[in-house]
Amino acid sequence: MRSVAAIGAGLLAALLLSQAGSGAPARKARGKADAGTRPVLLGTDPPGRLRPGSVTDGGTAQQQDAGPDEVHLQLQALQARIDTLERDRAQNQQQADLLQQLVAEMRDLRAQIAAADTRQKTSEQERAARQTQMQTAVSSLQSAQYRLMSGDANVDAELDQAASAFSGPARRDVEAARTALRNRDLAQARAYLGAAITDAAQER
């Protein structure tokens, strides 16, 4: 009976010693665990000092604001080019309108010059025809004078031709000579024909 008690007491003592030996390492391990894991620092900047524009939310690199972007600058350049082209187009349109006006004025001037040239040529032709007619009428009167000198009073054709060609005093002289012939005054008729020739020379 005593031996059983002694064995039991020895086992209990051994058990207590084993628990006492294993208790310290456990507390030490829990102490290390309670201390937590030391944070790991990334990069070269110390904590609390971040470079401007180096990191944004989510860790994405962001460039600093450098003013209007490239697209906006290109749009401004295109708008300036459009404005310049519009001004050039307006100036070219004004020049084209002015040129068209000048061309129209030149066309009108050429038409006026052509019309004036035509009128001048027509006037010259009429004057030449008038001179020819007057010269023919004077020649007829001179022929009538010679016939009257010979006593031939049949000069009505010559007087009619002269009367159609002359105007003013020369024509009145021809009519006076016709009246003298009706009165059979050949000398007076010749005198009026001479006056008609003189007045006709002034009408040329």
C-alpha positions in Angstrom: 0.0 0.0 0.0 2.8 2.4 0.9 4.7 1.5 -2.3 1.7 2.4 -4.5 1.4 5.8 -2.8 5.1 6.4 -3.3 4.9 5.6 -6.9 1.9 7.9 -7.3 3.7 10.8 -5.6 6.7 10.4 -7.8 4.6 10.5 -11.0 2.9 13.7 -9.8 6.2 15.4 -9.1 7.5 14.4 -12.5 4.4 15.8 -14.2 4.7 19.1 -12.4 8.3 19.5 -13.4 7.6 18.9 -17.0 4.9 21.5 -17.0 7.1 24.0 -15.3 9.9 23.5 -18.0 7.6 23.9 -20.9 5.7 27.0 -19.7 8.5 29.6 -20.3 9.1 28.9 -24.0 5.3 29.1 -24.6 5.1 32.6 -23.1 8.2 33.7 -25.0 6.6 32.5 -28.3 3.4 34.3 -27.5 5.4 37.5 -26.7 6.9 37.4 -30.2 3.6 36.9 -31.8 2.0 39.7 -29.8 4.7 42.1 -31.0 3.4 41.8 -34.6 5.2 42.0 -38.0 7.5 45.0 -38.6 6.2 47.0 -41.7 8.3 46.8 -44.9 9.1 50.1 -46.5 9.2 50.3 -50.4 11.1 53.0 -52.4 13.7 55.5 -51.4 11.6 58.2 -49.7 11.4 58.1 -46.0 8.0 57.9 -44.3 6.1 61.2 -44.5 8.0 62.5 -47.5 6.4 61.8 -50.8 7.6 63.4 -54.0 5.1 65.6 -55.7 3.2 63.7 -58.3 5.1 60.5 -57.6 2.2 58.3 -56.3 -1.6 58.7 -56.5 -4.4 56.6 -55.2 -3.8 53.0 -56.2 0.0 53.6 -56.7 -0.3 54.9 -60.3 2.3 57.5 -61.5 0.7 60.8 -62.5 2.3 63.6 -64.5 2.3 67.1 -63.2 -0.1 69.7 -64.8 1.8 71.3 -67.7 -0.9 73.7 -69.1 -3.3 73.1 -72.1 -2.9 69.7 -73.6 -1.6 69.1 -77.1 -5.0 68.5 -78.6 -6.2 71.9 -77.4 -3.1 73.6 -78.8 -3.7 71.9 -82.2 -7.3 73.1 -82.2 -6.2 76.7 -81.5 -3.6 76.5 -84.3 -6.2 75.1 -86.7 -8.7 77.8 -85.8 -6.1 80.5 -86.4 -5.3 78.9 -89.8 -9.0 78.9 -90.6 -9.3 82.6 -89.7 -6.4 83.5 -91.9 -7.8 81.6 -94.8 -11.2 83.3 -94.3 -9.5 86.7 -94.4 -7.5 85.7 -97.5 -10.7 84.4 -99.2 -12.5 87.7 -98.4 -9.7 89.7 -99.8 -9.5 87.5 -102.9 -13.2 87.9 -103.4 -13.0 91.7 -103.2 -10.1 91.6 -105.7 -12.1 89.3 -108.0 -15.2 91.6 -107.8 -13.0 94.6 -108.5 -11.4 92.8 -111.4 -14.8 91.9 -112.8 -15.9 95.5 -112.5 -12.8 96.7 -114.3 -13.4 94.1 -117.1 -17.0 95.3 -117.5 -15.9 98.9 -117.6 -13.2 98.1 -120.2 -15.8 96.2 -122.3 -18.1 99.3 -122.1 -15.3 101.6 -123.1 -14.3 99.4 -126.0 -18.0 99.3 -127.1 -18.1 103.1 -126.9 -14.9 103.5 -128.8 -16.1 101.1 -131.5 -19.4 103.0 -131.7 -17.6 106.3 -131.9 -15.3 104.9 -134.6 -18.3 103.7 -136.5 -20.0 107.1 -136.3 -16.8 108.8 -137.4 -16.5 106.5 -140.4 -20.1 107.0 -141.2 -19.8 110.8 -140.9 -16.7 110.7 -143.1 -18.5 108.7 -145.7 -21.5 111.0 -145.6 -19.3 114.0 -145.8 -17.5 112.5 -148.8 -20.8 111.7 -150.4 -22.0 115.2 -149.7 -18.8 116.7 -151.3 -19.3 114.4 -154.3 -22.9 115.5 -154.6 -22.0 119.2 -154.2 -19.2 118.9 -156.8 -21.6 117.2 -159.2 -24.2 119.9 -158.7 -21.7 122.7 -159.2 -20.5 121.0 -162.4 -24.2 120.8 -163.5 -24.6 124.6 -162.9 -21.4 125.4 -164.8 -22.7 123.3 -167.7 -26.1 125.2 -167.5 -24.3 128.5 -167.7 -22.5 127.5 -170.9 -25.8 126.4 -172.4 -27.5 129.6 -171.4 -24.6 131.5 -173.0 -25.4 129.7 -176.3 -29.1 130.6 -175.9 -30.2 127.1 -174.8 -32.7 127.6 -171.9 -33.4 123.8 -171.6 -31.5 123.5 -168.3 -34.3 122.2 -166.0 -32.5 118.9 -165.3 -29.3 120.7 -164.1 -31.3 123.0 -161.9 -33.2 120.1 -160.4 -30.0 118.3 -159.5 -28.5 121.5 -158.0 -31.6 122.2 -156.0 -31.6 118.7 -154.5 -27.9 119.1 -153.5 -27.8 122.6 -152.2 -29.3 124.2 -149.1 -29.6 127.7 -147.8 -28.5 130.6 -150.1 -27.3 128.4 -152.9 -30.6 126.7 -153.2 -32.4 130.1 -153.2 -30.1 131.2 -156.0 -31.1 128.2 -158.1 -34.8 128.9 -157.6 -34.2 132.6 -158.6 -32.5 131.4 -161.7 -35.5 129.1 -162.5 -37.8 132.1 -162.1 -35.6 134.2 -164.5 -35.7 131.4 -167.1 -39.5 131.3 -166.9 -39.4 135.1 -167.7 -36.9 134.2 -170.5 -34.2 136.4 -168.9 -31.2 134.2 -169.7 -28.7 136.8 -168.5 -30.4 137.1 -165.1 -30.6 133.3 -164.9 -26.8 133.0 -165.6 -26.1 135.6 -162.8 -28.2 133.6 -160.3 -26.4 130.4 -161.3 -23.0 132.1 -160.7 -24.2 133.2 -157.3 -25.4 129.7 -156.5 -22.0 128.3 -157.4 -20.3 130.8 -155.1 -22.7 130.0 -152.2 -22.3 126.3 -152.7 -18.5 126.6 -152.3 -19.2 128.0 -148.8 -21.5 125.1 -147.9 -18.8 122.5 -148.5 
